[in-house]
Amino acid sequence: MPRFVIVGTSRLAMTVPVESFPLPYDALRTASWMRCAVVGGACNVGSALLALGDEARLCTLIGEDIAGDTIRNSLRQHGLDGRGVVTSRESAMTVVLVEPEGRVARNAWSAGGSTAYPMERFFEAAVDADLAIITSSPFGKPFLSAAREIPGLPVAIDLHLAANLDDERNRPWFESADVLFCSHERLTCTPTEWISRVLRTYPGCRVAAVGRGDQGCALGLPEGTLIEIEAVTPRPIRSTDGAGDALFAAFLHGWLTSGRAVESLESAVLFAGWKIGAESATAGFLTPSELSALQRVYPLRTRVGWWR
């Protein structure tokens, strides 16, 4: 059972359906449904890993407010509460708007960065961990240097939209990652070109991958292997919120468990494709037995080539 220490934000989210984007003004709308859930990079990834049978230790901040009470209670119920969950002044919150096809828009708010976090709690949580997951937010940045102080601890980072190789502000994340994921949405080059540049420029990176939404995922390895898998939707899409986190978490689970990149990415694509049939970023995760059963009946289109 892999052991993960996960650094990131925990948020109280209200998810609301909308007719379409852009959203026209209306003084009053009546929604067909609403969901209140605890989400955020740390919670999303941690919840997915727990469903897959792994150990997930969170390093996150929760406020002394009503939202914080709800967040901590949810973490406790799901087995994610621990000494790495530290009390701060105010809780992070977000509103998630979802259109019928599942596309989402978020309006997120956080009280501050990680200056209030006692770093010794991170070192405590990282004891005997197999991998550190550090989310690419202002909160996560100070943990990059802390993780480098722990011998033999690999680091995995999902850059999401902050994947510009030419932006110096992103350099610490590229330099620290053993595993690096990002979204295709703001790339100024093709996914294959981005993977090639990352692996040529940062020799410490062992895996570079680009989530391509409804086009699937592309992943490269240092020796030149390029794996491309088309997206799948085994059930109707409800919300794509948290899809990238699910893909990221499931790949890391498979990679640490088996060490086989192709099989791990195939499992991750199917895991994320099933997950987007749920309404919340922390819901809809398959267990290992459920994922294995789905793999036996649901086909995937996988291409293995070269990025060099």
Buried (B, 14 or more C-beta within 10 A) or exposed (E): EBBBBBBBBBBBBEBBBBEEEEEEEEEEEEEEEEBEBBBBBBBBBBBBBBBBEBBBBBBBBBBEBEBBBBBBEBBEEBEBBBEBBBEBEBBBBBEBBBBEEBBBBBEBEBBEBBEEBEBEBBBBBBEEBBBBBBBBBEBBBBBBEBBEEBEEBBBBBBBBEBBBBEEEEBEBBBEBBBBBBBBBEEBEEEBBBBBBBBBEEBEEBBBBBBBBBBBBBBBBBBEEBBBBBBBBEEEEBBBBBBBBBBBBBBBBBBBBBEEEBBBBBBBBBBBBBBBBBBBBBBBBBBEBEEBEEBBEEEEBEBEEEEBE
